[in-house]
Amino acid sequence: MRFAIVIRVLCAAAFAGAMTALAETPLAPEDVQRVLSFGPWPPAPTVDPGNRVSGNPAAIELGRLLFFDARLSPVGYIACVTCHQPDRAWGDGKARAHGLADVDRNTPMLANLRLPRWFGWSGASDSLWMASLRPILDSRELDSTPAHVRHVYVRDPDLACWYRRAFGRTADDPRDNDTTVLVNSGKALAAFQETLVSGRTPFDDYRDALARGDRAAAAKYPDSAARGLGVFIGRGNCVLCHSGPNFSNAEFHSTGIGHFTARGRADGGRFEGIEAVTTNAFNLLSKFNDDASRANATHTRNVVLAPRNWGEFRTPSLRNVAVTAPYMHNGELATLRDVLQHYSKLDEERLHADGEKLLRALKLSDAETEDLLAFLNTLTDKHGADRPRPVPLYVDCDATF
């Protein structure tokens, strides 16, 4: 009882300190809880229960090697890094991705991938390792096969060594078939991608200063950014979808962006994603899930397909958003200013008739637009678009461990 009282007193003190700091900013004091909900950052590391090599150093190294290896594709010149380039914020700067052929959607940036429960613009994968398999097999991207992926290990002793270190037996072990080796490769790629975490930003410093009631530190945050944050959590209500420390609710919404990808062909978004994830042989309901309890498959088991899902797309994170142009699921909007103008002048008639209808035209003033841009720019970490190059964890596999 006494402990609970102490905790309540400490929480009240922290809240009071934040309110005092907020009183000297352009933010309204009643918005303090929303501001604090965007942290702390970075999140504590977690392990994926469906991937037995999540966090395994050997698997991370194997995944790093595979990510940059064009031999995963039979053509020998397409790799994961073709579309996910470290000097372009793990994207490619194109409106729509291009592997062996054009695809219909913008390349997602790779960062903070421990956090979502669905992956891809339509949520067509329910795990990061399943999402890593899709481009390997897609005829427009790497256009590979399980047999080809397995053969890569036969051709490269170093890859074969890291595979053995990660999974406890060789890739050519007769107890495993080609598909098992493919799935293991996807899990190694996922283990590597889990290490790509965006850094702290000026906003995080501001948020933490508010949390501890540090008025001097909070005062360093630009007034224009603080005003933009006020619009973001207030009149604009952007926080409805861009919530939490990753600035995303990780769910799916219609945003008034066109559905057509070519003449006579539409992108159904989440509607197609639900069909895809529930029928895929590699989802978390399958034998490939390493969580024997299948507790991590609850969302997959219970997801329901509805007409309103047509044209819904995943809410992207806003961390490093200023360096990840172009925007939206199809790369239709070239700049952040274009995105704000889209929501400012939103044609509500373009929203799906059966949808949730959360959006309305914001009708932003020029000043509000500038302030929102200032705020969004403070969500960029020190690396910006040029992300740190992943380095080998170990030099010699055989000499390791």
C-alpha positions in Angstrom: 0.0 0.0 0.0 2.8 2.4 1.0 4.7 1.5 -2.2 1.6 2.3 -4.3 1.3 5.7 -2.6 4.9 6.5 -3.3 4.5 5.6 -7.0 1.4 7.8 -7.3 3.3 10.7 -5.7 6.3 10.3 -8.1 4.0 10.1 -11.1 2.1 13.2 -9.9 5.5 15.0 -9.4 6.6 14.1 -12.9 3.3 15.3 -14.4 3.5 18.5 -12.5 7.1 19.1 -13.7 6.0 18.5 -17.3 3.1 20.9 -16.8 5.5 23.6 -15.5 7.8 23.1 -18.5 4.8 23.2 -20.9 3.6 26.4 -19.4 6.6 28.2 -21.0 6.0 26.7 -24.5 3.4 27.4 -27.2 1.7 24.1 -26.3 -1.5 24.0 -24.3 -1.0 22.4 -20.8 -3.8 20.0 -21.3 -1.9 18.3 -24.2 0.9 17.2 -21.9 -0.2 13.6 -21.8 -0.3 13.3 -25.6 3.2 14.8 -25.8 4.6 12.3 -23.3 2.9 9.4 -25.1 5.5 9.8 -27.9 8.2 8.2 -25.8 10.5 7.2 -24.4 12.8 6.5 -27.3 14.5 4.2 -28.2 12.3 1.2 -27.3 13.7 -1.6 -25.2 15.0 -4.4 -27.4 12.7 -7.4 -27.8 13.0 -10.9 -29.2 10.5 -12.3 -31.8 9.1 -15.5 -30.3 8.2 -16.8 -33.7 11.8 -16.6 -34.9 14.2 -18.8 -32.8 17.2 -16.9 -34.1 15.9 -13.4 -33.3 18.8 -11.7 -31.6 21.2 -14.5 -32.4 24.6 -12.9 -33.4 25.4 -15.6 -36.0 21.9 -15.2 -37.6 22.3 -11.4 -37.6 25.6 -11.8 -39.5 24.1 -14.3 -41.9 21.2 -12.0 -42.5 23.6 -9.1 -43.1 25.5 -11.1 -45.7 22.3 -12.3 -47.4 20.8 -8.7 -47.5 23.7 -7.5 -49.7 24.1 -10.7 -51.8 22.8 -10.5 -55.3 23.2 -14.3 -55.7 19.8 -14.8 -53.9 18.3 -13.9 -57.3 19.0 -16.2 -60.2 19.8 -13.2 -62.4 22.7 -12.4 -60.1 22.3 -8.6 -60.0 19.2 -8.0 -57.7 19.5 -8.0 -53.9 17.5 -6.7 -51.0 19.8 -3.7 -51.0 18.7 -2.8 -54.5 15.6 -1.3 -53.1 16.7 -0.8 -49.5 19.8 1.4 -49.8 21.5 2.6 -46.6 22.3 6.0 -48.1 18.6 6.6 -49.0 17.2 5.9 -45.5 16.9 2.2 -46.4 14.7 3.1 -49.3 15.3 3.9 -53.0 13.9 7.4 -53.5 11.6 6.1 -56.2 7.8 6.5 -56.3 7.4 2.8 -56.8 9.9 0.1 -56.3 11.7 -1.7 -59.2 13.4 -5.0 -59.0 13.3 -7.2 -62.1 10.2 -5.2 -63.0 8.1 -2.4 -61.7 6.0 -3.0 -58.6 2.8 -1.2 -57.5 4.0 0.3 -54.3 6.5 2.6 -52.7 9.5 0.9 -51.0 9.0 0.9 -47.2 11.9 2.1 -45.2 13.6 -0.4 -42.9 13.7 0.8 -39.3 12.2 -0.1 -36.0 10.8 -3.4 -37.4 10.4 -5.0 -34.0 7.4 -2.9 -33.3 4.6 -3.7 -35.9 2.4 -6.7 -35.9 1.7 -6.5 -39.6 4.3 -5.8 -42.4 4.1 -4.2 -45.8 1.7 -1.5 -47.0 -1.3 -3.9 -46.9 -0.2 -6.1 -44.0 0.2 -9.1 -46.2 2.8 -10.6 -43.8 2.3 -11.2 -40.0 6.0 -11.5 -39.2 9.2 -9.8 -40.3 10.6 -13.1 -41.4 7.6 -13.9 -43.6 7.8 -10.4 -45.0 11.5 -11.1 -45.9 10.5 -14.1 -47.9 8.0 -12.3 -50.2 10.5 -10.3 -52.3 12.7 -13.3 -52.7 9.9 -15.3 -54.3 8.1 -12.4 -56.2 8.7 -12.6 -59.9 8.9 -8.8 -60.1 11.6 -8.6 -57.5 14.3 -11.3 -56.9 12.3 -14.0 -58.7 14.0 -16.8 -56.8 13.0 -20.3 -55.6 13.7 -22.3 -52.5 16.0 -24.6 -54.4 18.0 -21.7 -55.7 18.4 -20.1 -52.3 19.6 -23.4 -50.9 22.2 -23.8 -53.7 23.7 -20.4 -52.7 25.0 -22.0 -49.5 26.6 -24.8 -51.5 28.5 -22.3 -53.6 29.8 -20.2 -50.7 31.6 -21.8 -47.7 31.4 -18.6 -45.6 27.6 -18.3 -46.0 27.4 -22.1 -45.3 29.4 -21.6 -42.1 27.2 -18.8 -40.8 24.1 -20.8 -41.6 25.5 -23.7 -39.6 26.4 -21.4 -36.7 22.9 -19.9 -36.7 20.8 -23.0 -37.2 22.9 -25.8 -35.8 23.2 -27.9 -39.0 24.2 -27.4 -42.5 22.0 -26.1 -45.3 22.4 -29.3 -47.2 21.4 -31.5 -44.2 19.1 -34.2 -45.6 16.7 -33.7 -42.7 15.7 -30.3 -44.1 14.1 -29.6 -47.5 14.5 -26.6 -49.7 11.6 -24.7 -48.1 13.0 -25.1 -44.6 16.3 -23.6 -45.8 14.4 -20.7 -47.5 12.4 -20.0 -44.3 15.6 -20.1 -42.2 17.1 -17.6 -44.6 14.1 -15.3 -44.1 14.5 -15.6 -40.3 18.2 -14.6 -40.6 17.3 -11.6 -42.8 14.7 -10.7 -40.1 17.3 -11.0 -37.3 19.5 -8.5 -39.2 16.7 -6.1 -40.0 15.7 -6.0 -36.3 19.0 -4.3 -35.6 18.1 -1.2 -37.8 16.7 1.2 -35.2 16.4 4.9 -35.7 18.2 7.2 -33.3 17.1 9.9 -30.9 15.9 13.2 -32.4 15.5 16.8 -31.2 11.9 16.0 -30.5 12.9 13.2 -28.2 15.1 15.6 -26.2 12.2 18.0 -26.0 9.8 15.3 -24.9 12.1 14.0 -22.2 12.8 17.5 -21.0 9.1 18.0 -20.6 8.8 14.7 -18.8 11.3 15.7 -16.1 10.2 19.3 -15.9 13.5 20.7 -17.3 12.4 24.1 -18.5 15.9 25.1 -19.7 16.3 22.1 -21.9 12.7 22.3 -23.2 13.3 26.0 -24.2 15.9 24.8 -26.7 13.2 23.3 -28.9 12.2 25.7 -31.7 9.0 27.6 -31.1 7.8 26.8 -34.7 8.3 23.1 -34.1 6.4 23.4 -30.7 3.6 25.2 -32.5 3.5 22.5 -35.2 3.4 19.8 -32.5 0.4 21.7 -31.0 -1.4 21.5 -34.4 -0.3 17.8 -34.8 -1.9 16.7 -31.5 -4.6 19.4 -31.4 -6.6 20.8 -34.3 -5.0 18.5 -36.9 -5.6 15.4 -34.7 -2.8 13.7 -36.7 -2.1 11.7 -33.5 -5.2 9.7 -34.2 -3.2 7.5 -36.6 0.4 8.7 -35.9 0.5 7.7 -32.2 2.9 6.2 -29.8 6.8 6.4 -29.7 7.0 5.2 -33.3 4.5 7.8 -34.5 2.3 5.1 -36.0 -0.7 3.1 -34.7 0.5 0.3 -37.1 -3.0 0.0 -38.5 -4.7 0.6 -41.8 -6.6 3.5 -43.1 -8.0 5.1 -46.2 -6.2 8.4 -47.0 -7.9 9.6 -50.1 -5.0 8.5 -52.4 -6.0 6.8 -55.7 -6.3 3.0 -55.8 -5.4 2.5 -59.5 -1.9 1.3 -60.3 -2.5 1.0 -64.1 -5.3 1.2 -66.5 -7.9 -1.3 -65.4 -5.9 -2.5 -62.3 -6.6 -1.3 -58.8 -4.7 -1.9 -55.5 -7.1 -3.2 -52.9 -4.7 -2.5 -50.0 -5.7 -4.1 -46.7 -8.5 -6.0 -48.4 -6.0 -7.9 -50.5 -3.5 -8.0 -47.6 -5.9 -9.9 -45.3 -6.6 -12.5 -48.0 -2.9 -12.8 -48.7 -1.8 -13.2 -45.0 -4.5 -15.7 -44.0 -3.8 -18.0 -47.0 -0.1 -17.9 -47.0 1.8 -21.1 -46.2 4.4 -19.2 -44.1 2.1 -17.2 -41.8 2.2 -17.6 -38.0 -0.5 -20.3 -38.1 1.9 -22.5 -40.0 4.5 -25.1 -38.8 7.2 -22.5 -39.4 6.3 -20.4 -36.4 8.8 -21.1 -33.7 6.4 -20.1 -30.9 4.9 -23.5 -30.0 2.1 -21.8 -28.1 1.0 -19.9 -31.2 0.1 -17.0 -28.9 1.8 -14.7 -31.4 -0.7 -15.8 -34.1 -3.8 -14.4 -32.3 -4.2 -11.4 -34.7 -3.8 -13.6 -37.7 -6.3 -16.1 -36.4 -8.9 -13.4 -35.6 -8.5 -11.0 -38.5 -11.8 -10.4 -40.3 -12.1 -9.4 -44.0 -14.6 -6.6 -44.6 -15.5 -4.4 -47.5 -14.3 -1.3 -45.6 -10.7 -2.7 -45.9 -10.7 -1.9 -49.6 -8.1 0.8 -50.2 -6.8 1.0 -46.7 -3.0 1.1 -46.2 -0.7 0.9 -43.2 0.1 4.1 -41.3 3.8 4.6 -41.7 6.1 5.8 -38.9 7.0 9.5 -39.0 10.5 8.9 -37.6 12.9 10.3 -40.2 10.0 11.1 -42.4 11.7 14.3 -43.7 14.3 12.2 -45.5 12.1 9.4 -46.8 10.4 11.0 -49.9 8.4 10.3 -51.9 5.3 9.6 -49.8 2.2 7.5 -49.5 1.8 3.8 -50.5 2.3 4.6 -54.2 4.8 7.4 -53.9 2.3 9.8 -55.4 3.4 12.8 -53.3 6.9 14.1 -53.8 7.4 16.3 -50.7 6.2 16.6 -47.1 4.6 19.9 -48.1 2.6 18.0 -50.8 1.5 15.6 -48.0 0.3 18.4 -45.8 -1.5 20.0 -48.7 -3.2 16.7 -49.5 -4.6 16.5 -46.0 -5.4 20.2 -46.0 -7.5 20.1 -49.1 -8.6 16.4 -48.8 -11.5 15.5 -51.1 -13.6 13.4 -48.7 -15.5 12.0 -51.7 -12.4 9.9 -52.5 -12.6 8.0 -49.2 -14.2 4.6 -49.3 -17.9 4.7 -48.7 -17.8 1.8 -46.2 -14.6 3.2 -44.5 -14.2 4.6 -41.0 -14.3 8.2 -42.2 -11.8 9.5 -39.7 -10.3 12.1 -42.0 -11.6 15.6 -42.9 -10.0 18.4 -44.8 -7.7 20.3 -42.3 -7.8 23.6 -44.2 -4.3 24.5 -42.8 -3.2 28.1 -42.9 0.2 28.9 -44.4 1.6 29.4 -40.9 0.2 26.1 -39.7 1.8 24.3 -42.7 5.2 25.9 -41.9 4.9 25.0 -38.3 4.0 21.4 -39.0 6.9 21.1 -41.4 9.2 22.4 -38.6 7.8 19.8 -36.2 8.2 16.9 -38.6 11.8 17.9 -39.3 12.6 17.5 -35.6 11.7 13.8 -36.0 15.0 13.3 -38.0 17.9 11.7 -36.1 21.5 12.7 -36.6 22.1 10.3 -39.5 19.3 11.5 -41.6 19.0 9.8 -45.0 22.6 8.4 -44.8 22.1 5.5 -42.4 25.1 3.8 -40.7 26.5 1.0 -42.8 26.1 -2.4 -41.0 29.6 -3.8 -40.3 30.5 -7.5 -39.9 30.1 -8.7 -36.4 32.9 -11.2 -36.9 35.7 -11.5 -39.4 36.1 -15.3 -39.5 33.1 -17.6 -39.0 35.3 -20.6 -38.4 37.3 -18.8 -35.7 34.2 -17.4 -34.0 32.7 -18.7 -30.8 
